[in-house]
Amino acid sequence: MDNQELLELLERMRNRTQEGATVEFKSNLRDPSEIGQYISALANSAALEGESRAWVIWGVKDDTHEVVGTSFDPFSAKGEGSQSLIMWLQKMTTPKADFTFHAARHAAGTVVMLEIHPARTAPVAFQNIRYIRIDSHKTKLGEHSDKEARLWDVLGQKEDWSGELVPGASLDDLDPQAIEMARKRFSEYLIKSERDAERHEQIRQEAASWDVPTLLNKARLTKQGRITRSALLLLGRDESAHFLAPADTKISWILRDARNATVSSQPLSLPLLLSSDKVFSYIRNVPVEHMPDGTLFPTAVQQYDPWVIREALHNCIAHQDYRLGGKINVVEHPDRLVFSNLGQFIPPSVEWMLEHQSPPEHYRNQWLIDGMIRLRMIDQVGSGIRRMFQTQRDRFFPLPDYHFDENEFGRPRVEVVIPGRILDVKYTQLLMKRTDLDLRQVLLLDRVQKRLPLSPDEVRLLRGMRLIEGRSPNLFVSSKVAELTGQKATYIRNRGLDDGYYRKLVVDYLKEYGQASRRELEELLYPKLPDVLDAAQKGHKVRNLLQALRRNQVIVRDGAKATAVWRLDDSAKHRD
């Protein structure tokens, strides 16, 4: 839009009697997080209200709608850290919000107009929290279940692709071996639900006597004997995949070496009930030797917990957005497994799933999930992710990592990484044995060991518990935890030594050799500095130390800066 079009649009919004759910007037809002929350709230409100756009307007009073101009410049502003505001906002919104900043030249001053497109496939979250507008107030979407349910309905998530009937498909299009496996799994599901042990044999006999239509109806794979997409996905013959086109119903297993080169691969198609077991058989779940000190693992353990592998793979099958036309990938590296599927991650966040015992209100493939539960492919809805984290914790392995991004075609993708190797830093594994820390706290400490960023609130939480030290982003375990885990030496290396120690090193060196270049002093000090500092940070540390010594008249610098040497100040030569 050109300047005149922007001004005309501005006048139409100013003439509204109130801001409403899709327009927000501000004078000089600058806080990046606050702006991100407004993007989430207004994108979701626009979708809920059926509006084509929502707006945040800088330079207009929210009470009188008088244009006063603004000094806010979104094109030069920064997000948290040094990243540009616009790029940072894109990174912090999930799924990536569609928005554009405009600057309009008004007689009263510059007016900045943030154009926000409505949410499309899922509610927009900012830093994993979804917001909504109630009248002219911004609030968390999760606190308004009525609006959240209606928003999901508007976004089409109640249209269950997996439960749709498949015209032309019949029982002949299902794989007989998969049907018998379904019979066995479903009878196990019924037995597990029955507390009366005397009924178990009776259940097995009843399940064995059912004809195929009865079995599939009871397992909620068919509807009154008619074939659903779920039935074809789990039990369909390979040649029946055309019924589900353009969905790609394959699982790809890929083996890669330490250089990320492909060593082997295998595509697997319908029926997914059998293909998932084949993928499991391909994964090289080799034993991991016990720890050198013999205290953590008294015997060798498998690299991966079998239940965790199956849960991660079956979650991909259950939550894949088959309408996007992509396949499920399982990539095996020497030290990790990577599972990925297409589709927006529907729960608010992984952290939300760990903290709540109940499942989200909505799932993409509810009919498929119901069938997979009855075939014992996945746990009861909502508990699987938490159990994966708890299992890794109990084995003292690093926790799973979830990544939400887009593939090369811009389609949302969920990736789960299961580490299969003990990290060099042992303290986190030992720390996980402590029963006084909940899973959320262990998750944050796991991020510390992986050098992953923490939010300011998360850092404050761990500091308040005296679990970490250091300055962001170079955080490390505190002395309190180091004593508990026997990693005192690592702690001392990370903490560093008192500045008096470094000062004495410099003074003693200059007493011995008379002078030193900056490079010689760096070679002296770098090995003594904390391990968590990178080369640039160590350089800053040495520079600050030398400047402090010069200000205190302990040393002096002679010569041009590029070739300067450092010597003891005359008054310092006789100091002890």
C-alpha positions as CSV (number, residue, x, y, z in Angstrom):
1,M,0.0,0.0,0.0
2,D,1.2,3.5,-0.8
3,N,1.1,6.4,1.8
4,Q,-2.3,7.6,0.7
5,E,-3.9,4.2,1.0
6,L,-2.4,3.8,4.5
7,L,-3.7,7.1,5.6
8,E,-7.2,6.3,4.3
9,L,-7.1,3.0,6.1
10,L,-5.9,4.8,9.3
11,E,-8.9,7.2,9.1
12,R,-11.3,4.3,8.8
13,M,-9.9,2.7,11.9
14,R,-9.7,5.9,13.9
15,N,-13.4,6.5,13.2
16,R,-14.3,3.3,15.0
17,T,-16.0,3.9,18.4
18,Q,-13.7,1.5,20.1
19,E,-10.6,-0.6,19.3
20,G,-12.4,-4.0,19.3
21,A,-10.8,-7.4,19.0
22,T,-8.7,-6.7,15.9
23,V,-7.3,-3.2,16.3
24,E,-4.9,-1.9,19.0
25,F,-3.7,1.8,19.2
26,K,-0.4,2.5,20.9
27,S,1.8,5.6,21.3
28,N,5.3,4.2,21.7
29,L,5.1,0.5,22.6
30,R,8.7,-0.8,22.4
31,D,8.9,-4.0,24.4
32,P,9.6,-6.8,21.9
33,S,7.8,-9.4,24.0
34,E,4.7,-7.3,24.3
35,I,4.6,-6.8,20.6
36,G,4.9,-10.5,20.1
37,Q,2.0,-11.2,22.4
38,Y,-0.2,-8.7,20.5
39,I,0.7,-10.5,17.2
40,S,-0.5,-13.8,18.7
41,A,-3.6,-12.3,20.2
42,L,-4.7,-10.3,17.1
43,A,-3.9,-13.1,14.6
44,N,-6.1,-15.5,16.6
45,S,-8.8,-12.8,17.1
46,A,-8.9,-12.1,13.4
47,A,-9.4,-15.8,12.6
48,L,-12.1,-16.1,15.3
49,E,-13.9,-12.9,14.1
50,G,-13.6,-13.8,10.4
51,E,-11.6,-10.6,9.7
52,S,-9.1,-10.5,6.8
53,R,-6.6,-8.5,8.9
54,A,-5.8,-7.2,12.4
55,W,-3.7,-4.1,13.2
56,V,-1.5,-2.6,15.8
57,I,-1.2,1.2,15.2
58,W,1.7,3.2,16.8
59,G,1.3,7.0,17.0
60,V,-2.5,7.2,17.9
61,K,-3.9,7.7,21.4
62,D,-6.0,4.7,22.4
63,D,-8.6,6.9,24.2
64,T,-9.2,9.8,21.8
65,H,-7.8,8.2,18.6
66,E,-5.8,11.5,18.1
67,V,-2.8,11.1,15.9
68,V,0.3,12.2,17.8
69,G,3.1,10.4,15.8
70,T,5.6,7.9,17.1
71,S,9.4,7.6,17.3
72,F,9.2,3.8,17.2
73,D,11.0,2.4,14.2
74,P,10.4,-1.3,13.7
75,F,12.9,-1.6,10.9
76,S,15.8,-0.6,13.1
77,A,14.5,-2.0,16.4
78,K,16.0,-5.1,18.0
79,G,14.4,-8.1,19.6
80,E,16.0,-9.8,22.6
81,G,19.7,-9.9,21.9
82,S,21.1,-8.3,18.7
83,Q,18.6,-9.9,16.2
84,S,16.4,-7.5,14.3
85,L,12.9,-7.2,15.8
86,I,11.1,-8.5,12.7
87,M,13.3,-11.6,12.4
88,W,13.1,-12.2,16.1
89,L,9.3,-11.9,16.1
90,Q,9.1,-14.4,13.2
91,K,11.3,-16.8,15.1
92,M,9.3,-16.5,18.4
93,T,5.8,-17.2,16.8
94,T,4.5,-20.7,16.1
95,P,3.3,-21.3,13.5
96,K,5.2,-18.4,11.9
97,A,2.9,-15.4,12.0
98,D,2.2,-13.5,8.7
99,F,2.7,-9.8,9.4
100,T,4.0,-6.7,7.8
101,F,5.1,-3.3,9.2
102,H,4.1,-0.1,7.3
103,A,5.2,3.5,8.0
104,A,2.7,6.2,7.0
105,R,3.6,9.9,6.8
106,H,0.9,11.9,8.6
107,A,0.7,15.6,9.2
108,A,1.0,15.0,12.9
109,G,4.0,12.7,12.6
110,T,5.0,9.2,11.6
111,V,2.4,6.4,12.1
112,V,3.6,2.8,12.2
113,M,1.0,0.2,11.2
114,L,1.5,-3.5,11.9
115,E,-0.7,-5.5,9.5
116,I,-1.4,-9.0,10.9
117,H,-2.9,-11.9,8.9
118,P,-5.3,-14.2,10.7
119,A,-4.2,-17.6,12.0
120,R,-4.7,-20.3,9.4
121,T,-3.9,-23.9,10.5
122,A,-3.5,-23.5,14.2
123,P,-3.7,-20.7,16.8
124,V,-0.6,-18.5,16.7
125,A,1.6,-18.8,19.8
126,F,4.3,-16.4,21.0
127,Q,7.1,-18.0,22.9
128,N,4.9,-21.1,23.1
129,I,1.9,-19.2,24.7
130,R,-1.3,-18.5,22.7
131,Y,-3.1,-15.2,23.3
132,I,-6.5,-13.8,22.4
133,R,-8.3,-10.5,22.6
134,I,-11.3,-10.2,24.9
135,D,-12.9,-6.8,24.0
136,S,-9.8,-4.6,24.0
137,H,-7.8,-6.7,26.5
138,K,-5.0,-9.2,25.7
139,T,-5.1,-12.5,27.6
140,K,-4.0,-16.1,27.4
141,L,-6.2,-18.2,25.1
142,G,-5.9,-21.2,27.4
143,E,-7.9,-19.3,30.1
144,H,-10.9,-19.1,27.8
145,S,-11.8,-22.6,26.8
146,D,-15.0,-21.6,25.0
147,K,-13.1,-19.3,22.6
148,E,-10.3,-21.8,22.2
149,A,-12.7,-24.5,21.2
150,R,-14.5,-22.2,18.7
151,L,-11.1,-21.1,17.2
152,W,-10.0,-24.6,16.6
153,D,-13.4,-25.2,14.9
154,V,-12.9,-22.2,12.7
155,L,-9.5,-23.4,11.7
156,G,-10.9,-26.7,10.5
157,Q,-9.2,-29.0,13.0
158,K,-12.5,-30.7,13.8
159,E,-12.6,-32.1,10.3
160,D,-11.0,-35.4,11.0
161,W,-9.3,-36.6,7.8
162,S,-8.5,-39.9,9.4
163,G,-12.1,-40.8,10.1
164,E,-13.5,-40.1,6.7
165,L,-14.9,-43.1,4.7
166,V,-13.0,-44.2,1.6
167,P,-15.3,-44.6,-1.4
168,G,-14.7,-47.8,-3.3
169,A,-12.5,-49.4,-0.6
170,S,-13.5,-52.8,0.9
171,L,-12.3,-55.4,3.3
172,D,-10.4,-57.0,0.4
173,D,-8.1,-54.0,0.4
174,L,-6.8,-54.8,3.9
175,D,-3.8,-57.0,4.6
176,P,-4.8,-60.4,6.2
177,Q,-1.6,-60.5,8.3
178,A,-2.2,-57.0,9.6
179,I,-5.8,-57.9,10.5
180,E,-4.6,-60.9,12.6
181,M,-2.0,-58.7,14.3
182,A,-4.9,-56.2,15.0
183,R,-6.9,-59.0,16.5
184,K,-4.0,-60.0,18.8
185,R,-3.3,-56.4,19.8
186,F,-7.0,-55.5,20.5
187,S,-7.5,-58.6,22.6
188,E,-4.5,-57.5,24.7
189,Y,-6.0,-54.1,25.0
190,L,-9.3,-55.6,26.3
191,I,-7.4,-57.9,28.7
192,K,-5.4,-55.0,30.1
193,S,-8.6,-53.1,30.8
194,E,-10.1,-56.1,32.6
195,R,-9.2,-56.4,36.3
196,D,-10.8,-59.8,36.7
197,A,-8.1,-62.3,35.8
198,E,-10.6,-65.1,35.3
199,R,-12.1,-63.1,32.4
200,H,-8.8,-63.0,30.5
201,E,-9.1,-66.3,28.7
202,Q,-12.7,-65.7,27.9
203,I,-11.8,-62.4,26.3
204,R,-9.2,-64.2,24.1
205,Q,-11.7,-66.7,23.0
206,E,-14.3,-64.1,22.2
207,A,-11.8,-62.0,20.2
208,A,-10.7,-65.1,18.2
209,S,-14.4,-65.8,17.3
210,W,-15.2,-62.4,15.9
211,D,-15.4,-62.1,12.1
212,V,-13.4,-59.4,10.5
213,P,-16.2,-56.7,10.3
214,T,-17.0,-57.2,14.0
215,L,-13.4,-57.0,15.0
216,L,-12.7,-53.8,13.0
217,N,-15.9,-52.1,14.2
218,K,-15.1,-52.9,17.9
219,A,-11.5,-51.6,17.4
220,R,-13.0,-48.4,15.9
221,L,-11.1,-48.8,12.6
222,T,-14.2,-49.1,10.5
223,K,-17.7,-47.4,10.7
224,Q,-20.5,-50.0,10.4
225,G,-18.2,-52.2,8.3
226,R,-17.2,-49.4,6.0
227,I,-13.5,-48.6,5.4
228,T,-12.0,-45.4,6.9
229,R,-8.7,-43.8,6.1
230,S,-7.5,-45.0,9.4
231,A,-8.3,-48.6,8.6
232,L,-6.3,-48.3,5.3
233,L,-3.4,-46.6,7.0
234,L,-2.9,-49.2,9.7
235,L,-4.2,-52.4,7.9
236,G,-4.3,-51.6,4.2
237,R,-2.4,-53.6,1.5
238,D,0.5,-51.8,-0.1
239,E,-1.4,-51.7,-3.4
240,S,-4.3,-49.9,-1.7
241,A,-2.3,-46.8,-1.0
242,H,-3.8,-45.1,-4.1
243,F,-7.1,-44.7,-2.2
244,L,-5.3,-42.2,0.1
245,A,-3.6,-40.1,-2.6
246,P,-2.2,-37.5,-2.6
247,A,-1.2,-38.5,1.0
248,D,2.3,-40.1,1.1
249,T,1.8,-43.2,3.4
250,K,5.4,-44.3,3.6
251,I,7.9,-44.4,6.4
252,S,11.5,-43.9,5.4
253,W,14.3,-45.4,7.6
254,I,17.7,-43.8,6.8
255,L,21.0,-44.9,8.3
256,R,23.8,-42.2,8.4
257,D,27.4,-42.3,9.5
258,A,29.3,-39.8,11.7
259,R,29.8,-37.6,8.6
260,N,26.1,-37.5,7.9
261,A,26.5,-39.6,4.8
262,T,23.7,-42.1,4.0
263,V,24.9,-45.6,4.6
264,S,21.6,-47.4,3.9
265,S,17.9,-46.6,3.6
266,Q,14.6,-48.5,3.3
267,P,11.1,-47.2,2.4
268,L,8.2,-48.9,4.0
269,S,4.5,-48.5,3.0
270,L,1.1,-49.9,4.1
271,P,0.1,-51.4,6.4
272,L,1.7,-49.1,9.0
273,L,0.8,-51.5,11.8
274,L,3.4,-53.9,10.4
275,S,5.8,-51.4,8.9
276,S,6.4,-49.7,12.3
277,D,7.7,-53.1,13.6
278,K,9.9,-53.4,10.6
279,V,11.4,-49.9,11.2
280,F,12.0,-50.9,14.8
281,S,13.9,-54.1,13.6
282,Y,16.2,-52.0,11.4
283,I,17.4,-49.7,14.2
284,R,20.7,-50.9,15.6
285,N,20.0,-50.7,19.3
286,V,23.5,-51.6,20.4
287,P,24.6,-52.0,24.1
288,V,26.2,-49.0,25.7
289,E,29.2,-49.8,28.0
290,H,28.8,-49.0,31.6
291,M,30.4,-45.8,32.9
292,P,34.2,-46.0,33.6
293,D,33.8,-45.5,37.3
294,G,31.2,-48.3,37.4
295,T,28.8,-46.2,39.5
296,L,26.1,-45.1,36.9
297,F,25.6,-48.3,34.9
298,P,26.7,-51.4,36.8
299,T,25.9,-53.4,33.6
300,A,25.7,-52.5,29.9
301,V,22.3,-51.0,28.7
302,Q,20.7,-50.7,25.4
303,Q,21.4,-47.4,23.5
304,Y,17.7,-46.7,23.2
305,D,14.7,-47.8,25.3
306,P,12.5,-49.9,23.0
307,W,9.3,-48.3,24.4
308,V,10.7,-44.8,23.7
309,I,11.5,-45.8,20.1
310,R,8.0,-47.1,19.5
311,E,6.3,-44.2,21.1
312,A,8.2,-41.6,19.0
313,L,7.5,-43.5,15.8
314,H,3.8,-44.2,16.6
315,N,3.4,-40.5,17.5
316,C,4.6,-39.6,14.0
317,I,2.0,-41.9,12.5
318,A,-0.8,-40.6,14.8
319,H,-0.1,-36.9,14.4
320,Q,1.1,-36.7,10.8
321,D,-0.9,-34.2,8.7
322,Y,-1.5,-36.6,5.8
323,R,-3.1,-33.7,3.8
324,L,0.3,-32.1,3.3
325,G,1.6,-35.0,1.2
326,G,4.8,-35.8,3.1
327,K,6.2,-39.1,4.5
328,I,7.4,-39.9,7.9
329,N,11.2,-40.1,8.3
330,V,13.3,-42.0,10.8
331,V,17.0,-41.1,10.6
332,E,19.5,-43.2,12.6
333,H,22.8,-41.5,13.5
334,P,25.6,-43.1,15.5
335,D,24.6,-41.2,18.6
336,R,20.9,-40.3,18.1
337,L,17.6,-41.1,16.4
338,V,15.6,-38.4,14.6
339,F,11.9,-38.8,14.0
340,S,10.0,-36.3,11.9
341,N,6.5,-35.8,10.5
342,L,4.6,-33.0,8.8
343,G,2.0,-31.0,10.6
344,Q,1.6,-28.3,13.3
345,F,2.3,-29.4,16.9
346,I,-1.1,-28.9,18.3
347,P,-0.5,-28.8,22.1
348,P,0.6,-25.3,23.4
349,S,4.1,-26.6,24.0
350,V,6.2,-29.6,25.1
351,E,6.5,-28.0,28.5
352,W,2.7,-27.8,28.7
353,M,2.5,-31.5,28.0
354,L,5.0,-32.2,30.7
355,E,3.2,-30.1,33.3
356,H,-0.4,-31.2,32.5
357,Q,-1.7,-34.7,33.1
358,S,-4.7,-34.2,30.8
359,P,-4.4,-34.1,26.9
360,P,-5.1,-31.0,24.8
361,E,-8.7,-30.3,23.8
362,H,-8.1,-31.2,20.2
363,Y,-6.1,-33.6,18.1
364,R,-5.7,-33.7,14.3
365,N,-6.5,-37.4,13.7
366,Q,-8.8,-38.4,16.5
367,W,-10.2,-41.4,14.8
368,L,-6.8,-42.7,14.0
369,I,-5.6,-42.1,17.5
370,D,-8.6,-43.9,19.0
371,G,-7.8,-46.9,16.8
372,M,-4.1,-46.9,17.7
373,I,-4.9,-46.8,21.4
374,R,-7.0,-50.0,20.9
375,L,-4.2,-51.6,19.0
376,R,-1.8,-50.7,21.8
377,M,0.4,-48.7,19.5
378,I,0.3,-45.6,21.7
379,D,-0.5,-44.9,25.3
380,Q,-3.7,-43.2,26.5
381,V,-3.7,-39.7,24.9
382,G,-1.6,-37.1,26.6
383,S,0.7,-39.4,28.6
384,G,3.2,-40.5,26.0
385,I,5.5,-37.5,25.8
386,R,5.8,-37.2,29.5
387,R,6.6,-40.9,29.8
388,M,9.3,-40.6,27.1
389,F,11.0,-37.8,29.1
390,Q,10.6,-39.7,32.4
391,T,12.1,-42.9,30.8
392,Q,15.1,-41.0,29.5
393,R,15.6,-39.4,32.9
394,D,15.3,-42.8,34.7
395,R,18.0,-44.2,32.4
396,F,20.2,-41.1,33.0
397,F,20.3,-40.3,29.3
398,P,19.9,-36.8,27.9
399,L,16.2,-35.9,27.5
400,P,14.4,-35.8,24.1
401,D,14.6,-32.6,22.0
402,Y,11.6,-31.3,20.1
403,H,12.1,-28.9,17.1
404,F,9.3,-27.1,15.2
405,D,10.2,-25.8,11.8
406,E,9.2,-26.0,8.2
407,N,10.3,-28.2,5.3
408,E,11.6,-26.9,2.0
409,F,8.1,-26.3,0.8
410,G,7.1,-24.2,3.8
411,R,5.0,-26.9,5.5
412,P,5.1,-27.2,9.3
413,R,7.2,-30.1,10.6
414,V,7.8,-31.6,14.0
415,E,11.1,-33.3,14.7
416,V,12.0,-35.4,17.8
417,V,15.6,-36.2,18.6
418,I,16.3,-39.1,21.0
419,P,19.9,-39.0,22.3
420,G,21.5,-42.4,22.5
421,R,24.8,-41.6,24.1
422,I,25.8,-40.4,27.5
423,L,27.2,-36.9,27.3
424,D,30.8,-36.2,28.4
425,V,29.5,-34.1,31.3
426,K,28.4,-36.6,33.9
427,Y,26.9,-34.3,36.4
428,T,23.5,-34.0,34.7
429,Q,23.0,-37.7,34.5
430,L,23.8,-38.1,38.2
431,L,21.7,-35.1,39.0
432,M,18.7,-36.9,37.4
433,K,18.9,-39.5,40.1
434,R,17.8,-36.9,42.7
435,T,14.2,-37.3,43.6
436,D,13.7,-33.8,44.9
437,L,13.8,-32.3,41.4
438,D,10.7,-32.4,39.2
439,L,10.7,-33.2,35.5
440,R,10.5,-29.5,34.6
441,Q,13.6,-28.6,36.5
442,V,15.5,-31.6,35.1
443,L,14.5,-30.4,31.6
444,L,16.0,-27.0,32.2
445,L,19.2,-28.5,33.6
446,D,19.3,-30.8,30.6
447,R,19.3,-27.7,28.4
448,V,22.2,-26.3,30.4
449,Q,24.3,-29.4,29.7
450,K,23.4,-29.1,26.0
451,R,24.3,-25.4,25.9
452,L,20.7,-24.6,24.8
453,P,19.3,-21.1,25.6
454,L,17.0,-20.5,28.6
455,S,14.5,-17.7,29.0
456,P,15.3,-15.1,31.7
457,D,12.5,-16.6,33.9
458,E,14.0,-20.0,33.6
459,V,17.5,-18.7,34.4
460,R,16.0,-17.0,37.5
461,L,14.3,-20.2,38.5
462,L,17.5,-22.2,38.5
463,R,19.5,-19.4,40.1
464,G,16.9,-19.2,42.9
465,M,17.5,-22.9,43.5
466,R,21.3,-22.4,43.4
467,L,21.6,-24.9,40.6
468,I,23.5,-22.9,38.1
469,E,26.1,-20.1,37.9
470,G,27.7,-18.1,35.1
471,R,26.3,-15.4,32.9
472,S,23.9,-16.1,30.0
473,P,24.5,-17.8,27.6
474,N,27.5,-19.4,29.4
475,L,25.6,-21.1,32.2
476,F,27.0,-24.1,34.2
477,V,26.2,-26.1,37.2
478,S,26.7,-24.4,40.5
479,S,29.1,-25.6,43.3
480,K,26.1,-26.9,45.3
481,V,25.2,-29.4,42.5
482,A,28.9,-30.1,41.7
483,E,29.5,-31.3,45.2
484,L,26.6,-33.7,44.9
485,T,27.7,-35.0,41.6
486,G,31.4,-35.3,42.2
487,Q,32.2,-32.8,39.4
488,K,34.1,-30.2,41.6
489,A,36.9,-30.0,39.1
490,T,34.6,-29.2,36.2
491,Y,32.9,-26.5,38.4
492,I,36.3,-24.9,39.3
493,R,37.3,-24.8,35.6
494,N,33.9,-23.2,34.7
495,R,33.9,-20.7,37.5
496,G,37.5,-19.6,37.0
497,L,39.8,-18.3,39.7
498,D,39.9,-15.0,41.6
499,D,41.2,-12.0,39.6
500,G,44.0,-11.7,42.2
501,Y,45.4,-15.0,40.8
502,Y,45.4,-13.7,37.2
503,R,47.0,-10.4,38.4
504,K,49.8,-12.3,40.2
505,L,50.5,-14.3,37.0
506,V,50.9,-11.1,35.0
507,V,53.1,-9.4,37.6
508,D,55.3,-12.4,38.1
509,Y,55.7,-12.8,34.4
510,L,56.8,-9.2,33.9
511,K,59.1,-9.4,36.9
512,E,60.8,-12.5,35.3
513,Y,61.0,-11.3,31.7
514,G,60.7,-7.5,31.9
515,Q,58.1,-7.1,29.2
516,A,55.4,-9.0,27.3
517,S,53.3,-8.5,24.2
518,R,49.5,-8.9,24.4
519,R,49.8,-12.2,22.6
520,E,52.3,-13.5,25.1
521,L,50.0,-12.5,28.0
522,E,47.1,-14.2,26.3
523,E,49.1,-17.4,25.9
524,L,49.9,-17.1,29.6
525,L,46.3,-16.5,30.8
526,Y,44.0,-18.4,28.3
527,P,44.7,-21.9,29.7
528,K,43.8,-20.6,33.2
529,L,40.5,-19.0,32.2
530,P,37.1,-20.7,32.6
531,D,36.3,-23.4,30.1
532,V,32.8,-22.0,29.4
533,L,34.3,-18.8,27.8
534,D,35.0,-18.9,24.1
535,A,38.0,-17.3,22.5
536,A,36.4,-13.9,22.1
537,Q,35.2,-13.8,25.7
538,K,38.6,-14.8,26.9
539,G,40.1,-11.9,24.9
540,H,37.7,-9.5,26.5
541,K,38.6,-10.9,29.9
542,V,42.4,-10.4,29.3
543,R,41.8,-6.9,28.0
544,N,39.7,-5.9,31.0
545,L,42.3,-7.4,33.4
546,L,45.2,-5.4,31.8
547,Q,43.2,-2.2,31.8
548,A,42.4,-2.7,35.5
549,L,46.1,-3.2,36.2
550,R,47.0,-0.1,34.3
551,R,44.4,2.0,36.1
552,N,45.8,0.8,39.4
553,Q,49.3,1.9,38.2
554,V,50.6,-1.7,38.4
555,I,51.6,-2.0,34.7
556,V,52.1,0.4,31.7
557,R,51.9,0.0,28.0
558,D,54.7,1.2,25.8
559,G,54.6,1.8,22.0
560,A,51.8,1.9,19.4
561,K,48.8,-0.2,20.1
562,A,49.5,-2.8,17.4
563,T,53.0,-3.4,18.6
564,A,52.8,-2.3,22.2
565,V,54.5,-4.2,25.1
566,W,53.5,-4.2,28.7
567,R,55.9,-3.5,31.6
568,L,55.6,-3.0,35.3
569,D,55.0,0.5,36.4
570,D,58.1,1.9,38.1
571,S,56.2,2.3,41.3
572,A,55.2,-1.3,41.1
573,K,58.6,-2.9,40.6
574,H,59.3,-2.8,44.3
575,R,55.9,-4.2,45.3
576,D,55.6,-7.6,46.7
